[in-house]
C-alpha cells in the first residue's frame, strides 16, 4: 500500500522509470460517472477523446515505456448515477500475448460526500471549503492472461484558480449540478491526474488541482470585456490597492454600522423633513423599524474620509425570501442614500432591487472561461437565454453628474458603472473590487474610488 500524502499542485515535474519494456498497451475502456452535473459530457466530443488518447500515450510512454496501440479513438462507458457500480470485468480478446490492457475509471464525486470518509481527510482543513468537485481516477493494467499487474487510484480535489475572467459564474444558473472546469480545463485535469497516477515514484493519493472556474456566456459583459486589458486589485484585510493612471490607489473600508431611526415612541428624534415624511408614508410604517446603514471609507492616497449612508426598512410583514442576510436590503424608495465627505454630500441616489432587463441576456447553454473567445462551448441543456436580473441598481447624482451602478452576476459579483449615461467601467467583485476594465481613460482615480465606495458597500448582499 502506498502512503497517503496531500499536495497543492501547480507545476508537474517528473522523472522517468522503466517498468514494462518492449510492449504496447491497449486502452480497453474508460468508465465515466458524474453525480455533480454535465462535466462528463465533454467526453462525448471527438476532439476531447482524441486529446485524452494522445495524452495517455505520452504519459504511459514516459512513465511505463508503454506506447498506446491506438491513439485515435477511445471506448467510453457512461455509467448512470444511483446504480450499483460493478468492478471492472476484463472482457477483451487479443491474439497478441505481448500486449497489455488498460482500464481507467474517471468518476466525479460531490466534495461533501467525499470528505465524510475519514480516509479522505486532508491535513489542510480549509480544503473542503475550497473544493468545487472531486475527480477519482482508478486504473488497472492487465496482461493478456487477464492478470492485474498495476492497480492505482488517485483523488483530484478541484479548487478555483485566479483568472482574468469577468463574467457570470456558471453556478448562478438554475441547474441540476455544478460545473467545476471548462472543456479545456477538463482535459488539463485528466492530463495532470494521469501523469501522477502512472508515475511509479508517486506516493500521493490526494491532490489539489487549481482550475479556472466556468462562466456563462452573455450579451452584455463578455462582448465588452473580452480581449480588453484588466486592472487587478490586491485585497488584504480591508484595504484594496490597484495601479491606475501611473500611480497607486488605495481605499480602505470600515465595518458596517446599524443605527436605528427613532420617529416613534416616547422619545422620538428629529430628522430632515423629507426623509421623515417618506418614512411615515411608507407601507407598514407602524410595525416596521427603519435603520441607517453606515460604512466608513478612506481614500488613503488623498487622506480623505468618507461615510456611506443608506436607509432601509425592516418590515416583519415582508420578510426577505433569500433569508436573514437580506433583512436590511429593503431600501427606502427615493434618493435617500448618500456618500458623504465630512459634512458635504457628494452623492445622492436611489436603490432598486431585483430589476429585470429583457435586453441583456445570459446564455445558459453556452459556457466559457470568461476572458477568451475561443473557449465558448455549448453544453447539453434545454434552457437557452434568460434575461438578466440586476440584484441592485443605484441611480443618482455624484456632484453635478449622473451616475448609475448596476449589480448583477452570481450574487452581486459584477458591477457596471455608468457616468453621464456612458459605460465607464465593468468590475468583478462583491464587497471589494477584484479586477476591472476601464472604458473611459478620462475617469479620474478619485472619482473611480468614490464610485467603488458606493458599488462595493457591505449592504449589497
C-alpha positions in Angstrom: 0.0 0.0 0.0 1.1 3.5 -0.7 1.3 6.1 2.0 -1.2 8.9 1.5 0.1 12.4 1.1 -1.5 15.6 0.1 -0.1 18.4 -2.0 -1.3 21.5 -3.8 -0.3 21.1 -7.4 0.9 24.0 -9.5 3.6 22.6 -11.8 4.2 19.0 -12.7 7.8 17.9 -12.9 8.5 14.2 -13.0 11.3 11.8 -13.9 11.0 8.6 -15.9 11.3 5.0 -15.0 11.2 1.8 -17.0 8.5 -0.7 -15.9 7.2 -2.6 -18.9 9.7 -2.8 -21.7 9.1 -3.7 -25.4 5.3 -3.9 -25.1 2.3 -2.0 -26.2 -0.8 -1.2 -24.2 -4.4 -1.3 -25.4 -6.8 1.2 -23.8 -9.8 -1.2 -23.4 -12.3 1.0 -21.7 -12.8 4.2 -19.8 -15.7 4.3 -17.4 -17.2 7.7 -16.5 -19.6 8.8 -13.9 -20.6 12.2 -12.6 -23.0 12.8 -9.7 -22.4 16.6 -9.9 -23.6 17.7 -13.3 -22.8 17.7 -17.0 -19.0 17.7 -16.9 -18.7 14.2 -18.3 -20.5 15.3 -21.4 -17.1 16.7 -22.5 -16.1 13.1 -23.2 -18.7 12.9 -25.9 -16.7 15.3 -28.0 -14.4 13.7 -30.6 -11.7 16.3 -30.0 -11.6 15.6 -26.3 -11.4 11.9 -26.8 -8.5 12.2 -29.2 -6.8 14.6 -26.8 -7.1 12.2 -23.9 -5.9 9.3 -26.1 -2.9 11.3 -27.1 -2.2 12.3 -23.5 -2.4 8.7 -22.3 0.0 7.7 -25.0 2.5 10.3 -23.9 2.1 9.6 -20.2 2.3 5.8 -20.4 5.3 6.0 -22.8 7.0 8.4 -20.4 6.5 6.6 -17.1 5.9 3.0 -18.2 7.6 2.8 -21.6 4.3 1.6 -23.0 3.0 3.2 -26.2 -0.7 3.1 -26.7 -1.7 0.9 -29.6 -4.5 3.3 -30.9 -4.2 7.0 -30.2 -7.2 8.0 -32.4 -10.2 6.6 -30.6 -11.4 5.5 -27.1 -14.2 3.3 -25.9 -16.1 5.1 -23.1 -18.9 3.8 -21.0 -21.1 6.4 -19.4 -22.4 5.0 -16.2 -25.7 6.0 -14.5 -25.7 7.5 -11.1 -27.7 5.5 -8.5 -26.9 2.1 -9.9 -24.5 -0.3 -8.2 -21.1 0.1 -9.6 -19.5 -3.2 -10.6 -15.8 -4.0 -10.5 -14.1 -3.8 -13.9 -14.7 -7.1 -15.7 -11.9 -7.8 -18.3 -13.7 -8.9 -21.5 -11.0 -8.3 -24.1 -9.8 -10.9 -26.6 -6.4 -10.3 -28.0 -4.3 -12.7 -30.0 -1.1 -10.8 -29.4 0.0 -12.0 -26.0 2.7 -9.3 -25.8 0.0 -6.6 -25.4 -1.0 -5.2 -22.1 -4.5 -3.9 -21.4 -5.7 -0.7 -19.6 -9.0 0.0 -17.9 -9.5 3.5 -16.4 -12.3 4.9 -14.2 -13.0 8.7 -14.1 -15.6 9.4 -11.5 -16.7 12.8 -10.4 -17.8 13.0 -6.7 -19.5 15.6 -4.6 -16.9 17.0 -2.2 -19.1 16.9 0.8 -19.8 13.2 0.4 -16.1 12.6 -0.4 -14.7 14.3 2.7 -17.2 12.5 5.0 -15.0 9.4 4.8 -12.2 9.5 7.3 -9.6 8.1 4.9 -10.1 11.2 2.7 -9.5 13.8 5.4 -6.7 16.2 4.5 -4.2 17.9 6.7 -5.4 21.1 5.0 -8.6 21.8 7.0 -9.7 24.5 4.6 -9.5 22.2 1.5 -13.2 21.2 1.8 -14.2 24.9 1.8 -12.3 25.5 -1.4 -13.3 22.3 -3.1 -15.7 22.5 -6.1 -15.5 18.9 -7.1 -13.5 15.7 -6.7 -12.4 13.5 -9.6 -11.5 10.0 -8.6 -9.1 8.2 -11.0 -8.5 4.5 -10.8 -6.5 2.4 -13.3 -5.8 -1.3 -13.9 -3.2 -2.7 -16.3 -3.6 -6.4 -17.1 -1.6 -9.0 -19.0 -3.0 -10.9 -22.0 -3.9 -13.6 -19.5 -6.0 -11.0 -17.5 -3.7 -10.9 -14.6 -3.6 -7.4 -12.8 -0.1 -6.1 -12.7 -0.8 -2.5 -12.0 -3.6 -1.0 -9.9 -3.6 2.5 -8.5 -6.0 5.2 -7.5 -5.8 9.0 -7.2 -8.3 11.7 -6.0 -8.1 15.1 -7.6 -9.7 17.9 -5.5 -10.7 20.7 -7.8 -10.4 24.2 -6.3 -10.9 27.5 -8.2 -7.8 29.3 -9.6 -7.4 33.0 -10.1 -8.2 34.1 -13.6 -8.7 37.2 -15.7 -12.4 36.4 -16.1 -15.1 39.0 -15.7 -18.4 37.2 -16.2 -21.3 35.3 -14.5 -20.3 32.2 -12.7 -21.9 29.0 -14.1 -23.5 28.1 -10.7 -25.7 31.2 -10.8 -27.8 29.5 -13.4 -30.7 27.3 -12.4 -29.0 24.0 -12.9 -29.1 20.3 -11.9 -25.5 20.5 -10.8 -22.2 22.4 -10.8 -19.5 22.6 -13.4 -16.1 22.9 -11.8 -14.0 23.0 -15.0 -14.3 24.1 -18.6 -13.8 21.7 -21.5 -10.2 22.8 -21.8 -9.7 22.6 -18.1 -11.1 19.1 -18.0 -8.5 17.9 -20.5 -5.8 19.5 -18.4 -7.2 17.9 -15.2 -7.1 14.5 -16.8 -3.6 15.1 -18.1 -2.3 16.2 -14.7 -4.0 13.4 -12.9 -2.8 10.6 -15.2 0.7 12.0 -15.0 0.7 11.4 -11.3 -1.4 8.2 -11.4 1.1 6.3 -13.7 4.3 7.6 -12.2 5.9 4.7 -10.3 7.5 7.1 -7.9 4.2 8.6 -6.9 3.2 8.1 -3.2 0.3 10.6 -3.2 -3.4 9.6 -3.1 -4.9 13.0 -2.8 -4.1 16.1 -4.9 -5.4 19.6 -5.0 -5.7 20.9 -8.6 -6.5 24.6 -9.2 -8.7 25.0 -12.2 -10.2 28.1 -13.8 -13.9 28.4 -12.9 -16.6 28.2 -15.6 -18.7 31.1 -16.6 -21.9 31.6 -18.6 -21.9 33.4 -21.9 -23.9 36.6 -22.1 -24.6 39.6 -24.5 -23.8 42.5 -22.1 -20.5 41.8 -20.2 -18.3 39.4 -22.3 -18.7 41.2 -25.6 -17.3 44.3 -23.9 -14.6 42.8 -21.8 -13.1 40.0 -23.9 -9.5 40.9 -25.1 -9.6 44.2 -23.0 -6.8 44.8 -20.6 -7.6 44.2 -16.9 -6.6 46.2 -13.9 -6.1 43.8 -10.9 -6.8 44.8 -7.3 -4.8 43.5 -4.4 -7.1 43.0 -1.4 -5.6 42.5 2.1 -8.0 42.6 5.0 -10.0 45.8 4.5 -7.6 47.5 2.1 -7.9 47.5 -1.7 -4.8 48.6 -3.7 -4.6 48.9 -7.5 -2.5 50.7 -10.2 -4.2 53.4 -12.1 -3.1 56.3 -14.4 0.5 55.8 -13.5 0.0 55.8 -9.7 -1.1 53.5 -6.9 -4.6 53.8 -5.5 -5.6 52.6 -2.0 -9.0 52.6 -0.4 -9.9 51.2 3.0 -13.4 50.1 4.0 -14.8 50.1 7.5 -17.1 47.7 9.3 -20.9 48.1 8.7 -22.8 50.1 11.4 -26.5 49.9 12.0 -28.2 53.0 13.6 -31.9 52.7 14.3 -34.2 55.7 13.3 -36.4 56.8 16.2 -39.6 58.5 14.9 -42.0 56.7 17.2 -42.2 56.1 20.9 -41.8 58.4 23.9 -38.5 59.9 22.8 -38.6 60.4 19.0 -35.6 62.1 17.4 -35.7 64.8 14.8 -34.6 64.1 11.2 -34.7 66.1 8.0 -38.3 66.8 6.9 -38.1 65.0 3.5 -36.9 61.6 4.9 -39.3 61.9 7.9 -42.2 62.4 5.5 -41.3 59.5 3.3 -40.8 57.1 6.2 -44.1 58.0 7.8 -45.9 57.4 4.5 -44.2 54.0 3.9 -46.4 51.0 4.0 -46.4 49.1 7.3 -44.8 52.2 9.0 -46.2 51.4 12.4 -45.0 47.8 12.5 -41.6 48.4 10.8 -38.2 49.5 12.0 -36.2 51.9 10.0 -32.4 51.9 10.1 -29.5 54.0 8.8 -26.8 51.6 7.4 -23.4 53.2 7.6 -19.9 52.3 6.4 -16.8 54.4 6.6 -14.3 54.5 3.7 -11.0 56.2 3.4 -9.1 57.3 0.3 -5.6 56.7 1.7 -3.6 58.4 -1.1 -5.6 61.7 -0.7 -6.1 61.5 3.1 -9.9 61.8 2.8 -12.5 60.1 4.9 -16.0 59.2 3.6 -19.2 57.9 5.0 -21.7 55.9 3.0 -25.2 56.1 4.5 -28.2 54.1 3.2 -31.7 54.0 4.7 -33.6 50.7 5.0 -36.9 49.4 6.3 -37.1 46.2 8.3 -40.7 45.0 7.8 -41.8 41.9 9.8 -44.8 41.6 7.5 -42.5 41.4 4.4 -39.6 39.0 5.3 -36.9 38.6 2.7 -37.3 35.4 0.6 -33.5 35.0 0.4 -33.0 34.7 4.2 -31.9 36.8 7.1 -28.8 38.0 5.3 -31.1 40.2 3.2 -33.0 41.6 6.2 -31.5 45.0 5.6 -31.9 45.2 1.8 -35.4 46.7 1.7 -34.0 50.1 0.9 -36.2 53.2 1.3 -37.6 54.3 -2.0 -36.3 57.6 -3.3 -32.9 59.4 -3.2 -32.3 58.9 0.5 -28.9 57.2 0.2 -25.7 59.2 0.4 -21.9 59.3 0.1 -20.6 62.0 2.4 -17.2 63.7 2.7 -17.2 65.1 6.2 -20.3 67.3 6.1 -20.6 67.6 2.4 -23.0 65.4 0.4 -21.0 64.1 -2.6 -23.6 61.7 -3.9 -27.3 61.2 -3.5 -29.0 58.2 -5.1 -31.9 55.8 -5.1 -31.6 52.0 -4.9 -33.8 49.4 -6.8 -33.7 45.7 -6.2 -34.3 42.7 -8.5 -34.7 44.6 -11.7 -35.3 42.5 -14.8 -33.6 43.7 -18.1 -35.0 41.8 -21.1 -32.4 43.2 -23.4 -29.5 41.8 -21.5 -29.3 38.1 -21.7 -27.4 35.2 -20.1 -27.0 32.1 -22.3 -27.3 29.1 -20.0 -26.4 26.7 -22.8 -23.0 28.3 -23.5 -20.0 28.3 -21.2 -16.6 29.9 -21.4 -13.6 30.7 -19.3 -14.7 34.4 -19.0 -12.0 36.0 -21.0 -11.1 34.0 -24.2 -13.4 34.0 -27.2 -12.1 30.6 -28.2 -13.3 29.0 -25.0 -17.0 29.1 -25.8 -18.7 25.7 -25.6 -22.3 24.7 -25.9 -23.4 22.3 -23.2 -26.4 20.0 -23.4 -29.3 21.7 -21.9 -32.8 22.8 -22.8 -32.6 26.3 -21.3 -31.2 28.9 -23.7 -31.3 32.6 -23.0 -32.7 34.2 -19.8 -33.0 37.9 -19.0 -30.6 39.5 -16.6 -32.0 40.3 -13.2 -30.0 43.0 -11.5 -29.6 42.5 -7.8 -29.3 46.2 -7.2 -29.3 49.4 -9.3 -28.0 52.6 -7.7 -29.0 55.7 -9.6 -28.4 59.3 -8.8 -26.0 62.3 -8.8 -22.4 62.5 -7.8 -21.5 66.2 -7.9 -23.4 67.6 -10.8 -23.1 64.4 -12.9 -25.4 61.5 -13.4 -24.2 58.0 -12.3 -25.6 54.5 -12.3 -24.2 51.3 -10.8 -25.8 48.1 -11.9 -25.0 45.0 -9.9 -25.5 41.5 -11.4 -23.6 38.3 -11.9 -23.7 35.4 -9.3 -24.8 37.0 -6.1 -23.9 40.6 -7.0 -20.4 39.9 -8.3 -20.4 42.1 -11.4 -20.8 45.9 -11.4 -21.4 48.0 -14.5 -20.6 51.7 -13.7 -22.1 54.5 -15.8 -21.1 58.1 -15.6 -23.0 60.8 -17.5 -25.0 58.0 -19.2 -21.9 56.3 -20.6 -20.4 52.9 -19.5 -17.0 53.8 -17.9 -16.1 50.6 -16.0 -17.0 46.9 -15.5 -15.8 45.3 -12.3 -15.7 41.8 -10.9 -16.2 41.5 -7.1 -18.9 41.6 -4.4 -17.8 43.7 -1.4 -14.4 44.6 -2.9 -13.2 45.2 -6.4 -11.1 42.3 -7.7 -10.4 43.2 -11.3 -11.9 45.7 -13.8 -11.9 47.1 -17.3 -11.9 50.9 -17.9 -13.8 52.2 -21.0 -13.1 55.9 -20.4 -9.5 56.9 -19.8 -10.6 60.4 -18.6 -12.1 58.8 -15.5 -10.1 60.3 -12.6 -8.9 58.0 -9.8 -10.6 60.0 -7.1 -13.9 59.7 -8.9 -13.4 56.0 -9.5 -12.7 55.4 -5.8 -15.9 57.2 -4.9 -17.9 55.1 -7.3 -16.3 52.0 -5.9 -17.3 53.0 -2.4 -21.0 53.1 -3.5 -20.9 49.9 -5.5 -19.0 47.8 -3.1 -20.7 48.7 0.1 -21.2 45.9 2.6 -25.0 46.2 2.5 -25.5 45.0 -1.1 -25.8 41.3 -0.3 
